[in-house]
Amino acid sequence: MALNIDEFDVFDEMIEGVDYWGMIDQLDKVVIEAAMNMTLGNQTKAADALGISRGNLINKLKKHGML
């Protein structure tokens, strides 16, 4: 049985005025901070723990002012 995307209209459930992208950005920062703390600042280990490349982690660290 295939899913019909029209049955899952999540946009009807969104609260007006909520900055969802901002919330995702904040969550991204918290998760990166946690990974960096858990690995004692080791970027390679943090990237591995997050399942992303070290280059991607570095870009995120710069984006969030953590590098």
DANORNOR-V459359 format. One record per helix or strand of 3 or more residues. SS is the DSSP state (h for helix, s for strand). FROM is the first residue (numbers start at 0). TO is the last residue. If there is no record, write none. Layout:
{{SS FROM TO} {SS FROM TO}}
This chain:
{{h 4 6} {h 9 12} {h 19 37} {h 42 49} {h 53 62}}
